[in-house]
Every structure is written in structure tokens, then in C-alpha cells.
Amino acid sequence: MPRPLQAVIDMGALASNHALAKRLAPGARAFATIKADAYGHGTRRVERALAGADGFAVCEIEQAAALRTLARSARRDRPVLLLEGCFCTRDLLLCALEGITTVVHDIAQVEMLERTRLDPAVDVFVKMNSGMNRLGFAPSRFGAAVERLQALPAVRSITLMTHFASADEPEGIAAQMAVFEAHAAAFPGLPRSLANSAALLRYPESHADWVRPGLMLYGISPFADRDAASLGLQPAMRLESEVIAVQALVAGDRVGYAGTFRADGPMRVGIVACGYADGYPRHAPTGTPVLVDGQRSRLLGRVSMDMLAVDLTALPAAGVGCPVVLWGGALPAEEVATAAGTIAYELLCALAPRVPVREQAAGEGSMPGAEAD
Ligand SMILES: *Cc1c(COP(=O)(O)O)cnc(C)c1O
């Protein structure tokens, strides 16, 4: 029998979350953001689940080229956006050859376009740093960069782009929107792309021509004050395993490396086949929620490489072979992430390659609450 740990990817949930993104931004096209192996869900799998997507956004040019090849073979000529742009002339030539849409965020990338003869010409998204101070042209330099790109035969189309730092925070997007609009106003004819998941969900004024949802496609809420279910999202990944051993403790007994958890009375402890080498956060403390046999329980002591311990004291019927959900289904990854001092993005992306993935077809096992058992 294989080790009982597996990640279950709900193909119907992916499609449903994508449909919700499209409904919420009816006037925009959407780049489904599938960087980082589709936030741990598998690029090819998500590409299949979202067969009707308008386009895909990724970070690596090899992945962008593979997605363009797939699109061509399926006769769906949809764009693929390279989010950090080209790192060298070779990348740029590949963009032209494969029809990859590339971000242009600094002057070196403009110069690369000026130096390189491209046939066919490329579609570019020129990025403004409207306040996040990560990638993009300073607002005062943005117009000049756009004009240089407009003059180039190597450039076929230009879309104006920015990215929000705090769309999921109370601060919102108003200040960055104002900067962007003020400096994009000189180019009224050019399409625009601003919104990540949080902005798509909360700020319709940011939708413009292309939205770029990522996290919401995977059924995770970007907001601390709204859960995914209340937004109409369905979690797409469930990480599940089983209890593989049970220990009976008496007062004073300790659990795991360094014995950081100490029993203050008789307890039953279940050992679960899942550890930090599987992508479970090692810093999750005692008390982090875990579902055992559909019931809420808690993590005990330190997470090991291949195992972790859970409290079975209140679950007398739970024993070896009992199903465990680490996140997903009735246990939102957001909650586990918060307990572990991180964000759901990091949990999903950290899913280790050694964890087998099972695809759950749309409709299969999707009875409400069925995930909880
Ligand atoms: C990752 C990313 C997104 C998607 O963000 P989510 O918060 O996951 O929706 C959109 N745009 C850019 C530029 C990104 O890097």
C-alpha cells in the first residue's frame, strides 16, 4: 500500500472559481495566474481544468512556451503573459517565435527591444510602479517608456499595467489607482491591466481590460475578514493522510523532537504521515487545527520531516487508519496558514513533489460537506 498522504485537486472547484472571476469582471478578459506550478496545483492540470481561460500568466519562459504550444495544438490562440518579462535577448526571440506576451518593467528591457530585430513583433505589457516598489517604471518615467515602445517595429501591441500592494488590506487600492490613472491618462487608447484576486473581488473600478486572478482560482480568500465560502469560492486542494500509529500518554510524557509538548494528564496521540518534507509548515505550533475523522483536532509538538502528531484524546473512536485532513475541504488552508504564521499562498506553493496528486473530476464527491469525512 502506498503511504497514505495525498493531495486531492478538485477540477470542478477550479472551474467554478474561474467562472466566478469571469462573472465578477464581466467586461474584462482574465489571465489565469498559474505561476509557481499553479500555486502547487500543477500547471498542466490547471490548464486543463480552465480550458476556456482567456489567457495564462506565468514567471518562467519555458513554461510560457509550453503553454503556447499547448494552445496552438488545441487551436486556442490565447495569450500567455510572462510576468517578470525577458531576462536576455534569447528570451525575447523566444517570445516573438512563440507569441508570448511579455512584461516590460525597466529600461534595460526597452533597450533590448530597441536592439533586437523581431519578426513577428511582440505584444508587451508595460508596467508602472504605482507604489509597491517592486517592478515597474517610476510614474514620472512611464510615459517616456511607453512612447519609446510605441516607436518600435518590434512591438505589436502595448497594454498598460500595474500591481497592487494592499488590495487585500484595509488600505485598499485608491492611492495606487490614482497614481496609475494620472500617468496612464496620456494614452487613452491603450488597454489596461491592474487587478489581482483581491482587487477583482473588492474593487470593480480596477477591472479594466485584463484582470489577473491567482489565489481566488484555487478557492482561497485573499482577505483576513472574509472566508472563501462567503465569497462563493471552493477550495481546490485538499491535503489528506491517515493516522499511522497511536500513543497513550500519561502526565509528564512529551511528544516529538525536543519534547516541546508535555501532557498534563492521560492523552491519546495520533501520528500522521505528513511532515515538513511534504510541504506542511514546520513552524506550525501546538494547537494548529487538523481534521481527524471529520472532527477538529489540534497539532501537538514539533512537526517532523515525515510525520506530525495530533490530539486524539477527545476522539476515542479514532485510531490507526483514521482519515486526516491537513488543509482543504472543511478546514480552510487560510486557517492553518494563520496558525502557522504564514499565508495560504505559501502553503499551497510548498506542496512537495513527493506528494502524490489525485485529480477529482468535476462532480465527483462534491456533495456539500463530503470533504469533511
Ligand atoms: C501573482 C500575481 C498576480 C495574482 O495575484 P493573486 O493575489 O494570487 O490573485 C497578479 N499579478 C501579478 C503581477 C502577480 O505577480
The ligand as a MOL file (V3000), in Angstrom:
LIG
                    3D

  0  0  0     0  0            999 V3000
M  V30 BEGIN CTAB
M  V30 COUNTS 15 15 0 0 0
M  V30 BEGIN ATOM
M  V30 1 C 0.8660 36.6460 -8.6540 0
M  V30 2 C 0.3790 37.8170 -9.4020 0
M  V30 3 C -0.9940 38.0090 -9.6050 0
M  V30 4 C -2.0550 37.1450 -8.9550 0
M  V30 5 O -2.1800 37.5370 -7.5940 0
M  V30 6 P -3.2340 36.8530 -6.6090 0
M  V30 7 O -3.1180 37.6370 -5.3580 0
M  V30 8 O -2.7990 35.4450 -6.4150 0
M  V30 9 O -4.5580 36.9520 -7.2680 0
M  V30 10 C -1.3790 39.0490 -10.4270 0
M  V30 11 N -0.4550 39.8820 -10.9930 0
M  V30 12 C 0.8630 39.7430 -10.7880 0
M  V30 13 C 1.8060 40.6990 -11.4220 0
M  V30 14 C 1.3300 38.7200 -9.9840 0
M  V30 15 O 2.6360 38.5930 -9.7650 0
M  V30 END ATOM
M  V30 BEGIN BOND
M  V30 1 1 1 2
M  V30 2 1 2 3
M  V30 3 2 2 14
M  V30 4 1 3 4
M  V30 5 2 3 10
M  V30 6 1 4 5
M  V30 7 1 5 6
M  V30 8 2 6 7
M  V30 9 1 6 8
M  V30 10 1 6 9
M  V30 11 1 10 11
M  V30 12 2 11 12
M  V30 13 1 12 13
M  V30 14 1 12 14
M  V30 15 1 14 15
M  V30 END BOND
M  V30 END CTAB
M  END
